[in-house]
Amino acid sequence: MVSRSYVPPKSHIPSATHAPQLHSRPSPEARGLSASAIMNLQKTAGNQAVSGMIQRMRDPNRAVVQRYTEIGKNDYRGYTGSWSKESDKLRLADEEDAAVPQSDPTGSQKLYASVELIGEANAALEAVNSPIELKDGNERISSKIDDDKPELHLLVPKFHKDRPNVEASKNNGGGEGANFKLNSDCGFAAHTIADAENLYAVFGGETTDAASDPGLMKAEIVNKLSGQKHEQKFEEYKKNSRLKLKNPKSKKDEKLAELDNFFTDEYKKLQEKDPEFDKINGINSYANPAIGGAYAISSGGEPVSDKDVWNYHWAAVILKSGSDNVTLENYATGDQENNDDWVFQMYGVPTDDENGQSFHEEHRDKHLQHGDTPMTIATTKTKT
């Protein structure tokens, strides 16, 4: 499967200067959850669920621990259900309030979550005006070993008919449940879910000026964190990048390949100089998009397998459990089209010990189609 690139219609290098976007756990209002969204959450999840969500948001000392467990049929902790007929493994969030069966190396079309998480996810998606809604399906799974664990509900993705942007999203999917379709272009799919014309990279407490082009955003990040001493090469990259890369599998011309290798090498120098570089700047394994944002990985370095090397891949975040993130993403099957090949997948942000569970590590080390030195970034549609 090869993911195509997202090429939006407008320029992605705005000239305006923007204030940094800081990473914190804001109140629901600061996070963008409107009073109506909170009221809707109360209706679907109840007052207790809303109270718990707000307390978690406001607790600045809440530890960020990512330890989802991948369990097999012989160690299922009592979570039985139809998923076990199709999948050998289940990714279970650390807090055991979300789970994604692994019927394919990229995930599956089944996602289970607690009523509380369903309400939180839908409220957050509504806050960014996403056309996507997660509908409660008919299937339930629960632990037969621990009665204190929440019952998990099967979630069915759907396009929300009442969101004002749904008309603009018709070319990028539609329907619900068995009829749900997303554009096969991973970038179009992510931008549709975010209701975003532009998605900007978040790094070190600020956002890029470049948007929606993972390679260009990578080059800008490296340039800025190098004290902008590579400005000339960055300007050359801007002139070459969008014109030459029509999809993630297209061949870079000699000049663009040279520039991409240059910024990859400069990134390596920054990382070697400071082992905490990725963590400080929230990139690679530490990339952690908000609901409605997306992961984007830009390939770099030498190939690590005989598989096709993609230029990049996108995955939109649609639900969070602690610091475990669940994405809704698609992989192209050829021509750009709306199809039902989309998947849910669970990733996480690592503790100080790398554990191979992040989006960055999975795509670099397991899928082996992004080179030995890719860069993964969290993206947002908001520049503040």
Protein Blocks (a to p, Z undefined) as FASTA:
>chain_A
ZZdddddfbdcbdfbdcdddddddddfklnopafklmmmmmmmnojklmmmmmmmmmmmk
lccdddddcddfklnnopacjklmmpcbdcddfklpaccddfbfnbpabdcddfklmmmm
mmmmmmnopabdcdddfbdcddfkbmkbccdddddddddfkbmklmmmmmnogcehjllc
cdfblklmmmmmnopabdcddeehiacfbehilklmmmmmmmmmnoopammmmmmmmmmm
mmmmmbfkbccdfklmmmmmmmmmmmmmmmmmpmklmmmnopajlpccdehiacddddeh
jdfbfbdcdfbdcdddfbdehjaccddddddebjadddfkbccdddddddfbdghlamkl
mmmmmnopnojbdcdddddfbdZZ
